[in-house]
Amino acid sequence: MPPHAKSDWDPLDSSILCNQRRAYDQMRETCPVAHSDFLGWSLFRHGDVAGVTADSVTFSNVSKHRAVPNGMDPPEHTRYRQAINPFFVPARMTAFEPETRQLAGKLVESMLARTTFDFVSDFSGPFCSRSLCAFLGWPEDTWIPILEWTHGNQEAALSRDREAGTVLARELADIVLEQVSARREAGGSTVRDVTTSLMEIEVDGRALSDEELVSVLRNWIAGHGTVAAALEILMFHLASDQELQAKLRSDPTLIPAAVDEILRLDGPLVANARTTTSDVVIGGRNIPAGDRVTLIWIAANRDPRVFDDPERINLDRDQRQNLVFGTGIHDCVGASLARLELKVALEEILARTALIERSGATPKRALYPSNGFVELGLRFS
């Protein structure tokens, strides 16, 4: 057995999953480059993670199944990313803001009519899925199968259930292609929306294939599961810290800084992976070509070598090294939309309430690859 095949830890052990942040913090300090069967080589320190994201030659992002554009390397990645970037420019975000704000406002009002509620099932999931469907121009009721797919996809990632993954891939393709087909059938009378525009972009002188359209939208839909987790984390911290909550109520301009800082402290996405293209040494460990390298974002973002007093929420902190939306050429393409939705949701919740409190049972955290919540009982007043 080659030396690197020995496992240093078990990411699926209950002691790890019961508190992912604590466990990954410990790994960062005791075994910062660790091997396991489940994740390959895991990197926990900010410097190691940032170094990998800056070197797309040594650390490939090409996925087993074609993924546009996040599962590509340059120069192919560059061409697709340049074609997709315009969908998330500031002008589009400004135009979309009133619609997502209206969605958030209606959901907050429905929560105010109830004594207590589960923020996960009653707000974060529905809001993020409905907001994405509105952004894409899809029928409103499409958010339900989208949300169900998101939950199933996260469960399949943890269990590594390939059969379930295959079924889920077909289900999502059917959802996407139904919307694509409807626009093709409508021809010139189709409504101009983001989906229509996506169907019209060209890469290498041709329109995206159906397979590529499904891949692009799979990335956006899966990403919105992370946005929902981020919103859950934000609300958990606000409900747990009345002083911070009051500070944001008195000065809503601090909300974007609060989003970045809270999610640095407690990130929604555990990890992403790369594959080595040549032998490499990281932290004194020899990693052979072709091995998987997993970047543990939520440990890197709490690294005291980079962030002073990392456990403290500091709204004045310099966020330039914050990795919550990734870094390098494969950073989150939809970060501007995610930031908009998180900002708008917090603004509407804080503006329409006097107090946010936790209620009911102890909040239940989600498991890898999410770091959000399964249950989060809250009370608005």
TORRORO-790122 format. One record per residue: x, z, y of N, C-alpha, C in turn. Coordinates in steps of 0.05 Angstrom, whole numbers, plus 5000, padded with zeros to 4 digits. Layout:
! residues N
XZYXZYXZY
...
//
This chain:
! residues 381
501750004976500050005000501850005025
501349825044503049815068502650065084
504750145099504650405113502350425132
501550205145499450225165496650265153
496450225127493750255115492850545112
494650735115493951015113492151085137
489951225131488051305152489051565166
488951565192489651795208487251965213
484851845212482351985218480051825207
477651945208475251815198473251815221
472851585235471051575258468151635251
467451615225464651665217464251955207
466252115208465952395200464052535218
462452715208460352845224461653005247
464053115242465453265263466153085287
466452835282467052635304464452555317
462452475302460052365313458352575327
458652835321457053035333457753075363
460253005370461053015398463352815402
462652565407464552355408466652395430
465752485453467652515475469752725469
468852955459470753165452472753075431
471752935410473452845388475452645398
474552455414476352245424478452355444
477652565459479552695477481752825460
480952945438482953075421484852865408
483752645400485352435389487252325409
486452295434488152195455490652365459
490252625455492552805460494152855434
493052825411494452885386495352645370
493752425371494352185356493351945371
494651875393493551675412493451385401
494851335379494651075366494051145336
491551115328490751215302489450995285
490050995260488950795241486650915225
484650745220482350815203481350565190
479950595168478750365155476550245172
475050415186472750325201473450175226
475450265241476050145267478750015269
480350015247483049915249484750105265
486249995284487850155302486250225327
485950485332484450575355486450675377
485950585401487650675424485950845442
486951075450485451275465486551315494
489051245499490151295525489751055544
489351125569488650925590490850705591
493350785591495450595594495550395571
495050495546495050315523492650125524
490350225531487950065533488149855554
489049935578489449745600491549535593
493549615579495649425571494649205553
492849285534491649085516489848895531
488248995549486348815563487848625582
490248695589491848515607493348305592
493348315566494948125549493247985529
491847775538490047625521491547445501
494147415504495747255486496347415461
497247655464497947825441495447945428
493447995445490948125435488647945439
487847805417485747605418482947735418
481147605433478347695433476547505417
477747315402476147135387474747285364
472147245362470547395343470147225317
469347355296468947215270466747015273
464547095287462346905292462546825322
462246575327462646465354460946615374
462146725395460846885416461646785443
459746695459460246565485459546765507
461446815526464246755526466046975517
464747215510466447455506468047445480
467347265461468847245437470747005437
471746935461473546705464476046795478
478146635475480646665490481046435508
482746465528483446235545484746015529
484545755537483045665561480045625556
479145645531476245605526474645815540
475446065539474046285552473746225582
475846135594475946085623473745885631
473445675616471445465623468645575621
468045715600465345825596464746045616
466746215621466346435640465846335668
467246125676466846005703464045885705
462945785683460345665684458145885686
458646115675456646335673456846515697
459146555709459446735731457446705754
456646455761454746425784452046555780
451346625755448746755751448747045760
451147155767451347435774452647475802
452447265819453547285846451747465863
452847565885451247745902448547635911
448447375917445947255927443747275906
444447235881442447255859441547545856
443347735859442648015856440848095879
441348005903439648075926436847965922
436647725912434047595908432447735886
433847845866432547975843431848265849
433148395868432748675873429848765877
428248625893425448715896423848735870
424348545852422848545827423648775809
426248825807427049045790426349315802
426249325829425449575843422449625838
420849425838417949455833417549565804
419049455785418849555757419649845756
421849925769422650205768420650385781
419550305804417550465818415050525801
414050315788411650355772412150545749
414550525736415150705714415450995724
416651035747416951305758414151425763
412351265775409751365781408251445755
408651295734407351365709408451625697
411051675702412251915692411252165708
410752125734409852345751407052445742
405552275729402852355720402952515695
405352565684405552715659407252965663
406653165647408053425649410953395641
411453275618414153225608414152955594
416452845589416652585576419452555564
419752355547422352285536423452055552
425552095567426551895585427551645570
428451685546429451455530427251255523
425151365511422951185502421051105524
420851275544418851235565419951095590
422551105594423650975618426050795613
428250905604430750745604430550495587
429550525562429250285545427350075557
424850165563422949975575423949855602
425050015619425949915645428149695642
430149755626432349565623431549315609
429849335589428949095574427048935591
425249065606423348915623424848795646
426848935657428348825679429848575671
431048575647432548345637430648105633
428248155621426347945617425447825644
425047995664424347895690426547725702
429047815698431347665708431547395695
430947385669431147125655428746945659
426547065670424146905673422446895648
422747085630421247095605418647245609
416647185592414047335593414447635591
412847785605413248075608413248205580
411448125562411248265536413648215518
415448035526417847985509419648225508
419348405527421148635527420948805502
418648805489418348975465420048885442
419948635433421748545412424748555420
425248525446428048545456429048825452
427449025459428249305456428549375427
426749275410426949335381429449215369
430148965378432548835369435048995377
435049095402437349245412437849495395
435649645388436049875372437049805344
435949595333436749515306439649425306
440549285327443249185329445249425330
444549625345446349865346446450005319
444250025305444250155279445949995259
445749735260447349565242450349585247
451049625273453849645280455049905268
453450115269454450375258454650365227
452550255215452450245185454150025173
454849825190456349585181454649445159
452149435164450249305145450149005152
451648855137451848565143449248425138
447748505117445148375112443248425135
443148665145441448725168442348575192
445048555196446048405218445248105218
445247995194444447715191441547675198
439847855188436947845195436547875225
437948065237437648105266438547865282
440647735272441647495286439547275286
438147245263436047035261433647115279
433047375280430747455296431247405326
433647465335434247415363434347125369
435446965351435546675355432646565358
430846665342428046575344426846645371
427446895381426446975407427446795429
430146745429431346585450430346295449
430346185425429645895422426745845428
425046055425422246015433422045975463
423646125479423646095508424945825516
427045745502428345495508426545255502
425145265479423345055471421045025491
419945255500417745245519418545095544
420945135553421845005578422344715573
423344645550423744365544421144215542
419144335529416544215527415144175554
415644365572414444345598415744125615
418144055608419543835623419843895652
419143705669419443725697417643935710
415644015696413744215707414544505701
416844545687417644815680418444965705
417945225704418645405726421745425728
422745415753425545445757426345745754
427845815734428646085730431446095718
432546335713435246355703435646215676
433646235659433846105633434045805636
432345695653432345405657435145325668
436145475687438745415699440945435679
440745625661442745655640442745415622
440445305616440245075599441444825612
441844835638442744595652445744605659
447044825655449944835661451444665641
453744575649455444405632458244525629
459244515605462044585600463344355585
465544265594466944035582465143785583
463543765604461843525608459343515591
458543735579456043735563454543995568
451943985562450244225564450844405541
450244655544450544845522448744775499
449744805474448144765451446144995447
444244955430442345185424443845425414
445845375397447445595386448845745409
449945595428451345725450449445875469
447045765473445045905489444346165477
443846165451443246415436445546615439
447946515437450346685438450546815466
450246655487450446765514448346975518
445946915511443747105516443847345497
444947315474445447555457447347745471
449347645484451247815499449847965521
448147825536446647945558444648155548
443348095526441348285515442648525504
444848495488446248715477447348895499
448348755521449448905543447349085557
444848995556442749165568442149415552
442849415527442649665512444649865523
446949765531448949945544448050035571
446649865586445549945612443550165609
441850145588439850355583441350615577
443450605560444950845554446250965579
447250795596448450885621446351035638
443950925640441851055656441051325644
441051345618440451605604442651805611
445151725611447351905617447151995646
446551815664446351885692444152095696
441852055684439652235687440252505674
441652505652442352755639444152925658
446052805671447852945688446353035714
444652875724443152955748441253195742
439953175719438153395711439653645705
442153625698443853855691445353975715
445353825737446953905760445153875785
443754095792441954085815443354045841
445754145843447354105868447953805872
448853675851449353385853446853235859
444653305846442053175850441253205879
441553435891440753485919442553315938
445053295930446953145947446152845948
445352735926444552455926441852415940
440152615938437552595952438052585982
439852755991440352776020441952536031
443452406013445052176022445051965999
442951795998442751595976445051385977
446551365999448751175999450951265980
450851515970452851605951452151525922
449851405918448951345891450951155877
451850935889453750765874456250905866
457351085883459751245876459051435853
456651545853455851725832455651575805
454551335806454351175782457151135769
459051045786461750995775463051245764
462751465779464151715772462951845748
460251855746458951985723459551825698
459451555700459951385677462951375669
464751445688467551485681467751725663
466551945672466552195658465252175630
463052025629461352015605460351735602
461951565590461351275589459351205568
457750985572455650905554456550755529
458850625531459850455510462450565499
462550625473464850755461467250575460
466950325451469350165445468749865444
470849715446470949425440473449375424
473549145411475849085393477348835401
479848815394481548585396482948545369
484348315366485848255342488648175350
490648295338493448225345494147945335
495547795352496447525344499347525334
500747745338503447785329503948075324
506148135310506848415307507348545334
506448795337506748935363507149225358
508549365376508949645374507449775398
505649965392504250115413504550415406
505550565425505850855421507550925397
509550755391511250805369510150725342
507750615341506550525316506850215314
507650135290507949845285505249735276
504249545291501649425285502149125278
501449055253502048775244500148575257
501048325257499348105266496848085249
494548035262492048005248490548265244
491648485254490148735252488248775275
486248935270484249005290485249235307
484849205334485549415352483049485368
482249735367479749825380480449995404
479249905427479750035453477550245457
478350495458476450715461476050775491
474150645503473750665532473250945541
471651095526470751355537472951565535
475051505520477451685520479351605542
479751345545481551245566480551325594
477951325598476851395624476951685631
477751855612478052145616480952225612
482752035614485552095610486752235634
487752485631488752635654491352515665
492652325650494952195661494252005684
491751935685490751745706488851875725
487052045715484952175731485452475733
485952575757486352855761483753005755
483953225741481653395735479353215724
479853075702477952865693475152965685
474953225680472353335672470553385696
471553365720470053425744468953165756
466353175764465152955779466052965808
467552765816468652755843467752495856
465852505874464752255886466752125904
468852255911470952135928473252015912
473052025886475251925869475751625872
478251545872478951265872478151145845
476450945845475350835821476750585811
478950515823480150255817481150245788
481650465775482550465747480350545728
477850565738475550625721475050385703
474750435677474450215658471550195647
469650315661466950325650465750045646
466549845663465549575659467849395649
469849515636472049365626474049285647
476049135639478049045658479348795645
480648645662481948395652479948165650
480747955637479047715637476447745622
476347945604473947995588472348225599
472548285625470848495636467948415635
466148595640463248545636462248335655
461348115645460447895662457947965677
456248145666453748225679454048485694
456448575702456848835715455148855740
454948635756453448655781450548705776
449348585755446548635748446248915738
448049015721447949285711448049485735
449849445753450149625776447549625793
446449385796443949365812441749525798
441349485773439149625759439549925759
442050025755442550305755442150425783
443050285803442650385831439750395838
438350185832435450165839433850385824
434450415799432950615783433450895795
435950965801436451235812435251265840
435351055856434151065883431151115881
429750975863426851005861426151275849
427651365830427051625818427451855838
429651845852430252055871428352045895
427651805904425851785927423051875921
422151855896419351905889419052185876
421152335874421052605862422252805880
421553055875422853285890424853425872
424453405845426153545826426153405799
428453385787428853285760429953515743
428553575721429453795704429453705675
431153835659430953795630428753955619
427453855598425253995585425353955555
424054125540423754085512426354155496
426654015474428854075456431553985468
433654075456436353995464436653695462
437653565483437953265482439553185458
438752955446440152855423441752605430
444352625426446152395433445952175412
446351935422446551705404449351695391
449551535370452051515355453351245361
455851225352457450975355455650735348
455850515364457650455387456550545414
454250685414453150785439454051075443
454051155468454451435475452151535492
449851395490447551475506445951695491
443351675492441651885480439551755462
438751905441436551835424434051965436
434352205446432152355458433152505483
431652495504432352635529429852725543
428952965538426553065550427053145579
425353035597425553095626422853165637
423053285661420653335677421153255706
419253095717419453015745417353175761
418053265785416153395802416753325831
//
